[in-house]
C-alpha cells in the first residue's frame, strides 16, 4: 500500500470518531419530544365562514 501518511490516517480516525458520535447523539435524542404541539383550530371555522360569505 505504500508509506503511511499521517494526514490520511488522522482523517480516517477522525471520520470514524465523528460517525460514532453521530450515532451516539441519535440514540440519546431519539424521539425526545414525543408530544407534538396541537394547533389551536377553534378560530379557523369562523374565519372560513367569513371567507366563504365574501366569495
PyMOL Python script that loads the backbone (N, CA, C, O; Angstrom):
from pymol import cmd

cmd.read_pdbstr("""\
ATOM      1  N   UNK A   1       0.818  -1.197   0.000  1.00  0.00           N
ATOM      2  CA  UNK A   1       0.000   0.000   0.000  1.00  0.00           C
ATOM      3  C   UNK A   1       0.857   1.254   0.000  1.00  0.00           C
ATOM      4  O   UNK A   1       0.351   2.338  -0.288  1.00  0.00           O
ATOM      5  N   UNK A   2       2.080   1.141   0.300  1.00  0.00           N
ATOM      6  CA  UNK A   2       2.932   2.310   0.303  1.00  0.00           C
ATOM      7  C   UNK A   2       3.196   2.788   1.714  1.00  0.00           C
ATOM      8  O   UNK A   2       2.919   2.094   2.692  1.00  0.00           O
ATOM      9  N   UNK A   3       3.729   3.969   1.795  1.00  0.00           N
ATOM     10  CA  UNK A   3       4.085   4.504   3.108  1.00  0.00           C
ATOM     11  C   UNK A   3       2.866   5.124   3.784  1.00  0.00           C
ATOM     12  O   UNK A   3       1.928   5.571   3.123  1.00  0.00           O
ATOM     13  N   UNK A   4       2.900   5.141   5.093  1.00  0.00           N
ATOM     14  CA  UNK A   4       1.804   5.684   5.892  1.00  0.00           C
ATOM     15  C   UNK A   4       1.898   7.206   5.906  1.00  0.00           C
ATOM     16  O   UNK A   4       2.961   7.769   6.166  1.00  0.00           O
ATOM     17  N   UNK A   5       0.776   7.863   5.623  1.00  0.00           N
ATOM     18  CA  UNK A   5       0.724   9.320   5.673  1.00  0.00           C
ATOM     19  C   UNK A   5      -0.073   9.724   6.908  1.00  0.00           C
ATOM     20  O   UNK A   5      -1.198   9.265   7.106  1.00  0.00           O
ATOM     21  N   UNK A   6       0.508  10.575   7.729  1.00  0.00           N
ATOM     22  CA  UNK A   6      -0.124  10.983   8.980  1.00  0.00           C
ATOM     23  C   UNK A   6      -1.456  11.692   8.720  1.00  0.00           C
ATOM     24  O   UNK A   6      -2.417  11.474   9.458  1.00  0.00           O
ATOM     25  N   UNK A   7      -1.531  12.509   7.721  1.00  0.00           N
ATOM     26  CA  UNK A   7      -2.758  13.234   7.412  1.00  0.00           C
ATOM     27  C   UNK A   7      -3.892  12.316   7.010  1.00  0.00           C
ATOM     28  O   UNK A   7      -5.035  12.527   7.416  1.00  0.00           O
ATOM     29  N   UNK A   8      -3.594  11.306   6.222  1.00  0.00           N
ATOM     30  CA  UNK A   8      -4.619  10.364   5.784  1.00  0.00           C
ATOM     31  C   UNK A   8      -5.099   9.527   6.965  1.00  0.00           C
ATOM     32  O   UNK A   8      -6.300   9.299   7.117  1.00  0.00           O
ATOM     33  N   UNK A   9      -4.187   9.077   7.785  1.00  0.00           N
ATOM     34  CA  UNK A   9      -4.562   8.292   8.961  1.00  0.00           C
ATOM     35  C   UNK A   9      -5.386   9.104   9.938  1.00  0.00           C
ATOM     36  O   UNK A   9      -6.367   8.607  10.492  1.00  0.00           O
ATOM     37  N   UNK A  10      -4.990  10.357  10.155  1.00  0.00           N
ATOM     38  CA  UNK A  10      -5.736  11.243  11.057  1.00  0.00           C
ATOM     39  C   UNK A  10      -7.138  11.516  10.512  1.00  0.00           C
ATOM     40  O   UNK A  10      -8.109  11.513  11.270  1.00  0.00           O
ATOM     41  N   UNK A  11      -7.247  11.748   9.225  1.00  0.00           N
ATOM     42  CA  UNK A  11      -8.557  11.981   8.621  1.00  0.00           C
ATOM     43  C   UNK A  11      -9.445  10.743   8.758  1.00  0.00           C
ATOM     44  O   UNK A  11     -10.640  10.867   9.025  1.00  0.00           O
ATOM     45  N   UNK A  12      -8.877   9.565   8.578  1.00  0.00           N
ATOM     46  CA  UNK A  12      -9.647   8.327   8.705  1.00  0.00           C
ATOM     47  C   UNK A  12     -10.174   8.161  10.120  1.00  0.00           C
ATOM     48  O   UNK A  12     -11.357   7.878  10.303  1.00  0.00           O
ATOM     49  N   UNK A  13      -9.323   8.332  11.123  1.00  0.00           N
ATOM     50  CA  UNK A  13      -9.750   8.133  12.508  1.00  0.00           C
ATOM     51  C   UNK A  13     -10.713   9.216  12.967  1.00  0.00           C
ATOM     52  O   UNK A  13     -11.619   8.935  13.752  1.00  0.00           O
ATOM     53  N   UNK A  14     -10.543  10.426  12.506  1.00  0.00           N
ATOM     54  CA  UNK A  14     -11.490  11.490  12.856  1.00  0.00           C
ATOM     55  C   UNK A  14     -12.849  11.240  12.209  1.00  0.00           C
ATOM     56  O   UNK A  14     -13.884  11.539  12.806  1.00  0.00           O
ATOM     57  N   UNK A  15     -12.853  10.695  10.996  1.00  0.00           N
ATOM     58  CA  UNK A  15     -14.107  10.359  10.339  1.00  0.00           C
ATOM     59  C   UNK A  15     -14.832   9.256  11.105  1.00  0.00           C
ATOM     60  O   UNK A  15     -16.046   9.328  11.295  1.00  0.00           O
ATOM     61  N   UNK A  16     -14.108   8.252  11.537  1.00  0.00           N
ATOM     62  CA  UNK A  16     -14.719   7.167  12.320  1.00  0.00           C
ATOM     63  C   UNK A  16     -15.257   7.691  13.646  1.00  0.00           C
ATOM     64  O   UNK A  16     -16.349   7.306  14.066  1.00  0.00           O
ATOM     65  N   UNK A  17     -14.511   8.556  14.303  1.00  0.00           N
ATOM     66  CA  UNK A  17     -14.949   9.117  15.582  1.00  0.00           C
ATOM     67  C   UNK A  17     -16.195   9.976  15.399  1.00  0.00           C
ATOM     68  O   UNK A  17     -17.112   9.915  16.219  1.00  0.00           O
ATOM     69  N   UNK A  18     -16.240  10.771  14.342  1.00  0.00           N
ATOM     70  CA  UNK A  18     -17.412  11.613  14.129  1.00  0.00           C
ATOM     71  C   UNK A  18     -18.643  10.773  13.803  1.00  0.00           C
ATOM     72  O   UNK A  18     -19.750  11.125  14.213  1.00  0.00           O
ATOM     73  N   UNK A  19     -18.476   9.677  13.079  1.00  0.00           N
ATOM     74  CA  UNK A  19     -19.602   8.792  12.783  1.00  0.00           C
ATOM     75  C   UNK A  19     -20.132   8.160  14.068  1.00  0.00           C
ATOM     76  O   UNK A  19     -21.346   8.058  14.249  1.00  0.00           O
ATOM     77  N   UNK A  20     -19.241   7.738  14.958  1.00  0.00           N
ATOM     78  CA  UNK A  20     -19.673   7.161  16.229  1.00  0.00           C
ATOM     79  C   UNK A  20     -20.373   8.196  17.101  1.00  0.00           C
ATOM     80  O   UNK A  20     -21.349   7.875  17.779  1.00  0.00           O
ATOM     81  N   UNK A  21     -19.888   9.427  17.091  1.00  0.00           N
ATOM     82  CA  UNK A  21     -20.543  10.488  17.853  1.00  0.00           C
ATOM     83  C   UNK A  21     -21.933  10.781  17.308  1.00  0.00           C
ATOM     84  O   UNK A  21     -22.859  11.031  18.080  1.00  0.00           O
ATOM     85  N   UNK A  22     -22.088  10.755  16.007  1.00  0.00           N
ATOM     86  CA  UNK A  22     -23.410  10.985  15.411  1.00  0.00           C
ATOM     87  C   UNK A  22     -24.381   9.872  15.785  1.00  0.00           C
ATOM     88  O   UNK A  22     -25.549  10.142  16.066  1.00  0.00           O
ATOM     89  N   UNK A  23     -23.922   8.642  15.792  1.00  0.00           N
ATOM     90  CA  UNK A  23     -24.782   7.528  16.179  1.00  0.00           C
ATOM     91  C   UNK A  23     -25.164   7.639  17.651  1.00  0.00           C
ATOM     92  O   UNK A  23     -26.319   7.408  18.007  1.00  0.00           O
ATOM     93  N   UNK A  24     -24.209   7.990  18.508  1.00  0.00           N
ATOM     94  CA  UNK A  24     -24.494   8.137  19.935  1.00  0.00           C
ATOM     95  C   UNK A  24     -25.494   9.268  20.174  1.00  0.00           C
ATOM     96  O   UNK A  24     -26.414   9.127  20.980  1.00  0.00           O
ATOM     97  N   UNK A  25     -25.316  10.379  19.480  1.00  0.00           N
ATOM     98  CA  UNK A  25     -26.244  11.505  19.616  1.00  0.00           C
ATOM     99  C   UNK A  25     -27.649  11.101  19.171  1.00  0.00           C
ATOM    100  O   UNK A  25     -28.633  11.446  19.826  1.00  0.00           O
ATOM    101  N   UNK A  26     -27.742  10.383  18.076  1.00  0.00           N
ATOM    102  CA  UNK A  26     -29.032   9.935  17.576  1.00  0.00           C
ATOM    103  C   UNK A  26     -29.726   8.990  18.538  1.00  0.00           C
ATOM    104  O   UNK A  26     -30.941   9.068  18.718  1.00  0.00           O
ATOM    105  N   UNK A  27     -28.971   8.106  19.153  1.00  0.00           N
ATOM    106  CA  UNK A  27     -29.564   7.172  20.110  1.00  0.00           C
ATOM    107  C   UNK A  27     -30.047   7.884  21.372  1.00  0.00           C
ATOM    108  O   UNK A  27     -31.086   7.526  21.928  1.00  0.00           O
ATOM    109  N   UNK A  28     -29.305   8.883  21.821  1.00  0.00           N
ATOM    110  CA  UNK A  28     -29.680   9.607  23.038  1.00  0.00           C
ATOM    111  C   UNK A  28     -30.926  10.440  22.805  1.00  0.00           C
ATOM    112  O   UNK A  28     -31.828  10.451  23.644  1.00  0.00           O
ATOM    113  N   UNK A  29     -30.991  11.133  21.684  1.00  0.00           N
ATOM    114  CA  UNK A  29     -32.082  12.070  21.429  1.00  0.00           C
ATOM    115  C   UNK A  29     -33.178  11.504  20.531  1.00  0.00           C
ATOM    116  O   UNK A  29     -33.965  12.272  19.977  1.00  0.00           O
ATOM    117  N   UNK A  30     -33.250  10.197  20.373  1.00  0.00           N
ATOM    118  CA  UNK A  30     -34.273   9.563  19.549  1.00  0.00           C
ATOM    119  C   UNK A  30     -35.638   9.783  20.199  1.00  0.00           C
ATOM    120  O   UNK A  30     -35.844   9.413  21.355  1.00  0.00           O
ATOM    121  N   UNK A  31     -36.555  10.377  19.469  1.00  0.00           N
ATOM    122  CA  UNK A  31     -37.915  10.647  19.942  1.00  0.00           C
ATOM    123  C   UNK A  31     -37.942  11.384  21.272  1.00  0.00           C
ATOM    124  O   UNK A  31     -38.732  11.056  22.157  1.00  0.00           O
ATOM    125  N   UNK A  32     -37.079  12.377  21.409  1.00  0.00           N
ATOM    126  CA  UNK A  32     -37.006  13.139  22.655  1.00  0.00           C
ATOM    127  C   UNK A  32     -38.332  13.854  22.926  1.00  0.00           C
ATOM    128  O   UNK A  32     -38.843  13.795  24.044  1.00  0.00           O
ATOM    129  N   UNK A  33     -38.891  14.523  21.928  1.00  0.00           N
ATOM    130  CA  UNK A  33     -40.168  15.217  22.075  1.00  0.00           C
ATOM    131  C   UNK A  33     -41.266  14.377  21.445  1.00  0.00           C
ATOM    132  O   UNK A  33     -41.587  14.547  20.269  1.00  0.00           O
ATOM    133  N   UNK A  34     -41.837  13.482  22.217  1.00  0.00           N
ATOM    134  CA  UNK A  34     -42.885  12.632  21.674  1.00  0.00           C
ATOM    135  C   UNK A  34     -44.198  13.379  21.556  1.00  0.00           C
ATOM    136  O   UNK A  34     -45.022  13.054  20.702  1.00  0.00           O
ATOM    137  N   UNK A  35     -44.405  14.385  22.412  1.00  0.00           N
ATOM    138  CA  UNK A  35     -45.650  15.138  22.359  1.00  0.00           C
ATOM    139  C   UNK A  35     -45.540  16.228  21.296  1.00  0.00           C
ATOM    140  O   UNK A  35     -44.670  17.096  21.358  1.00  0.00           O
ATOM    141  N   UNK A  36     -46.434  16.160  20.331  1.00  0.00           N
ATOM    142  CA  UNK A  36     -46.473  17.194  19.315  1.00  0.00           C
ATOM    143  C   UNK A  36     -47.460  18.259  19.760  1.00  0.00           C
ATOM    144  O   UNK A  36     -48.545  17.959  20.257  1.00  0.00           O
ATOM    145  N   UNK A  37     -47.066  19.492  19.574  1.00  0.00           N
ATOM    146  CA  UNK A  37     -47.932  20.588  19.978  1.00  0.00           C
ATOM    147  C   UNK A  37     -49.097  20.691  19.000  1.00  0.00           C
ATOM    148  O   UNK A  37     -48.897  20.770  17.788  1.00  0.00           O
ATOM    149  N   UNK A  38     -50.305  20.691  19.534  1.00  0.00           N
ATOM    150  CA  UNK A  38     -51.503  20.752  18.703  1.00  0.00           C
ATOM    151  C   UNK A  38     -51.791  22.206  18.335  1.00  0.00           C
ATOM    152  O   UNK A  38     -51.578  23.116  19.136  1.00  0.00           O
ATOM    153  N   UNK A  39     -52.267  22.403  17.142  1.00  0.00           N
ATOM    154  CA  UNK A  39     -52.637  23.741  16.693  1.00  0.00           C
ATOM    155  C   UNK A  39     -54.002  24.114  17.244  1.00  0.00           C
ATOM    156  O   UNK A  39     -54.878  23.263  17.397  1.00  0.00           O
ATOM    157  N   UNK A  40     -54.169  25.385  17.537  1.00  0.00           N
ATOM    158  CA  UNK A  40     -55.455  25.880  18.002  1.00  0.00           C
ATOM    159  C   UNK A  40     -56.309  26.198  16.777  1.00  0.00           C
ATOM    160  O   UNK A  40     -56.116  27.221  16.121  1.00  0.00           O
ATOM    161  N   UNK A  41     -57.248  25.313  16.481  1.00  0.00           N
ATOM    162  CA  UNK A  41     -58.059  25.460  15.272  1.00  0.00           C
ATOM    163  C   UNK A  41     -59.456  25.984  15.568  1.00  0.00           C
ATOM    164  O   UNK A  41     -60.322  25.962  14.693  1.00  0.00           O
ATOM    165  N   UNK A  42     -59.686  26.451  16.783  1.00  0.00           N
ATOM    166  CA  UNK A  42     -61.038  26.890  17.145  1.00  0.00           C
ATOM    167  C   UNK A  42     -61.475  28.122  16.348  1.00  0.00           C
ATOM    168  O   UNK A  42     -62.657  28.257  16.029  1.00  0.00           O
ATOM    169  N   UNK A  43     -60.556  29.008  16.026  1.00  0.00           N
ATOM    170  CA  UNK A  43     -60.935  30.215  15.289  1.00  0.00           C
ATOM    171  C   UNK A  43     -60.973  29.985  13.775  1.00  0.00           C
ATOM    172  O   UNK A  43     -61.429  30.857  13.035  1.00  0.00           O
ATOM    173  N   UNK A  44     -60.511  28.853  13.315  1.00  0.00           N
ATOM    174  CA  UNK A  44     -60.457  28.597  11.883  1.00  0.00           C
ATOM    175  C   UNK A  44     -61.842  28.486  11.274  1.00  0.00           C
ATOM    176  O   UNK A  44     -62.052  28.947  10.153  1.00  0.00           O
ATOM    177  N   UNK A  45     -62.785  27.894  11.974  1.00  0.00           N
ATOM    178  CA  UNK A  45     -64.122  27.717  11.418  1.00  0.00           C
ATOM    179  C   UNK A  45     -64.803  29.061  11.184  1.00  0.00           C
ATOM    180  O   UNK A  45     -65.442  29.258  10.150  1.00  0.00           O
ATOM    181  N   UNK A  46     -64.673  29.990  12.137  1.00  0.00           N
ATOM    182  CA  UNK A  46     -65.303  31.312  11.955  1.00  0.00           C
ATOM    183  C   UNK A  46     -64.620  32.070  10.827  1.00  0.00           C
ATOM    184  O   UNK A  46     -65.286  32.748  10.046  1.00  0.00           O
ATOM    185  N   UNK A  47     -63.299  31.963  10.734  1.00  0.00           N
ATOM    186  CA  UNK A  47     -62.568  32.626   9.640  1.00  0.00           C
ATOM    187  C   UNK A  47     -62.970  32.050   8.294  1.00  0.00           C
ATOM    188  O   UNK A  47     -63.137  32.793   7.327  1.00  0.00           O
ATOM    189  N   UNK A  48     -63.126  30.749   8.221  1.00  0.00           N
ATOM    190  CA  UNK A  48     -63.508  30.111   6.972  1.00  0.00           C
ATOM    191  C   UNK A  48     -64.932  30.499   6.572  1.00  0.00           C
ATOM    192  O   UNK A  48     -65.220  30.695   5.391  1.00  0.00           O
ATOM    193  N   UNK A  49     -65.812  30.608   7.553  1.00  0.00           N
ATOM    194  CA  UNK A  49     -67.184  31.014   7.255  1.00  0.00           C
ATOM    195  C   UNK A  49     -67.215  32.441   6.710  1.00  0.00           C
ATOM    196  O   UNK A  49     -67.977  32.727   5.786  1.00  0.00           O
ATOM    197  N   UNK A  50     -66.411  33.331   7.261  1.00  0.00           N
ATOM    198  CA  UNK A  50     -66.348  34.718   6.771  1.00  0.00           C
ATOM    199  C   UNK A  50     -65.821  34.759   5.341  1.00  0.00           C
ATOM    200  O   UNK A  50     -66.341  35.499   4.506  1.00  0.00           O
ATOM    201  N   UNK A  51     -64.792  33.967   5.058  1.00  0.00           N
ATOM    202  CA  UNK A  51     -64.223  33.932   3.713  1.00  0.00           C
ATOM    203  C   UNK A  51     -65.240  33.394   2.722  1.00  0.00           C
ATOM    204  O   UNK A  51     -65.366  33.925   1.618  1.00  0.00           O
ATOM    205  N   UNK A  52     -65.964  32.352   3.095  1.00  0.00           N
ATOM    206  CA  UNK A  52     -66.953  31.771   2.188  1.00  0.00           C
ATOM    207  C   UNK A  52     -68.102  32.741   1.928  1.00  0.00           C
ATOM    208  O   UNK A  52     -68.666  32.740   0.834  1.00  0.00           O
ATOM    209  N   UNK A  53     -68.457  33.563   2.904  1.00  0.00           N
ATOM    210  CA  UNK A  53     -69.518  34.562   2.701  1.00  0.00           C
ATOM    211  C   UNK A  53     -69.075  35.623   1.699  1.00  0.00           C
ATOM    212  O   UNK A  53     -69.875  36.104   0.897  1.00  0.00           O
ATOM    213  N   UNK A  54     -67.787  35.986   1.751  1.00  0.00           N
ATOM    214  CA  UNK A  54     -67.268  37.011   0.832  1.00  0.00           C
ATOM    215  C   UNK A  54     -67.203  36.487  -0.588  1.00  0.00           C
ATOM    216  O   UNK A  54     -67.299  37.265  -1.538  1.00  0.00           O
ATOM    217  N   UNK A  55     -67.045  35.206  -0.748  1.00  0.00           N
ATOM    218  CA  UNK A  55     -66.965  34.635  -2.103  1.00  0.00           C
ATOM    219  C   UNK A  55     -68.345  34.604  -2.677  1.00  0.00           C
ATOM    220  O   UNK A  55     -68.533  34.165  -3.811  1.00  0.00           O
TER     221      UNK A  55
END
""", "prot")
cmd.dss("prot")
cmd.show_as("cartoon", "prot")
cmd.util.cbc("prot")
cmd.orient("prot")
